[in-house]
């Protein structure tokens, strides 16, 4: 979920009885907690591979959240007139946990048990930008600001709407997952794994992906209709350059991040290019978000590595 929506959700959460009793500092604590986890975006200055590994890592951990909440609560305590550290830390923690939850429902993946585990979790319910979440939250905030006496009821009503909306997203996801399962069965595919991912304007539009030993199958789905067809994407033969690329730490990291990593080989002006992209992010034809490219010289030595067009310098 985008950082602005996280902040709006935090502000609305403070209206659920906290700001009425504590005052403006409650909104400050909730909003700080709700946007804080995205502070890890600063790792991108160290290179795209650091962002791939550490974004949605320790700052998004349910284990580390109380620690961060206590620190942030202490800072607010130092500079505000409200002197109840436990309550301040609690409000910050609620904001942080709301951020973790609303990131978890997207497809990017969140390492919620960092540092005990680096496994990524994603519930694949909504796209990273979802107007069906942002707009109701924004409307609830405006309404509660203009009519303060209704703030508690409005905030509860909006969160109930979000709960029902996410239940509908869950139903839509499971419906389309069953459709691609039926598609695979009808085609007698030997499925390794399969999944569906929310596209923009989910829960109505989805991306279905299937992996078999020989190929991937990918295509758009709709809540209103069944599976017409999924495009077959044959797996590349494991030539010597793909094998060399797979030994690199950068590629191992990418495969840890990706759910459906597709590899391909090209010869460009005598140089050997091995590319990797994740099918769950390929929403448009000829567009490859999170594209990793490994370039070898004519003699087989490594020429360079890039992710999303940004060069990766050295090892990490």
RAPELIN-V480701 format. One line per field, one symbol per residue. ss: DSSP state (H for helix, E for strand, L for the rest). psi: psi as a letter, one per 40 degrees, with the letter a starting at -180 (. if undefined). burial: 1 if it has 9 or more other C-alpha atoms within 8 Angstrom, else 0. Layout:
BEGIN
ss=???
psi=???
burial=???
END
This chain:
BEGIN
ss=LLHHHHHHHHHHHHLLLHHHHHLHHHHHHHHHHHHHHHHHHHHHHHLHHHHHHHLLLHHHLLLLHHHHHHHHHHHHHHHLLLLLHHHHHHHHHHHHHHHHHHHHLLLLLELLLLLLLLLLELLLLLLLLLHHHHHHHHHHHHHHHHLHHHHHHHHHHHHHHHHHHHHHHHHHHHHHHHHHHHHHHHLLLLEEEEEEEELLLLLLEEEEEEEELLEEEEEEEELLELLLLLEEEELLLLLHHHHHHHLLHHHHHHHHHLLLEEEEEEEELLEEEEEEEEHHHLLLLLLLLLLEEEEELLLLLEEEEEELLEEELLLL
psi=iiddddddddddddefedddddadddddddddddeddeeeeeedeeiddddddehfbdeehddeddddddddddddddeiehfgdddddddddddddddddeddeaedhhgeehediehhihefdiidhhdeddddddddddddddgdeeddddddddddddddddddddddddddddddddddddefighdiiiihhihfiedhihhhhhaddiihiiiiideiahdihhhgiiiigiddddddeeidddddddddidghhiihihhfeihhhihihdeegdiifhgifhhhhhiideeihdihihfehihhai.
burial=1000111111111111011001101111111111111101001100111111111111111101110111111101100000001001111111111111011111101111110001011101111101000101110110110000001101110100010001011101101110111011000000100101111011111111111100111111111001100100001000001110100000111110111011111000001111111111010000011111111110000001111100110000
END
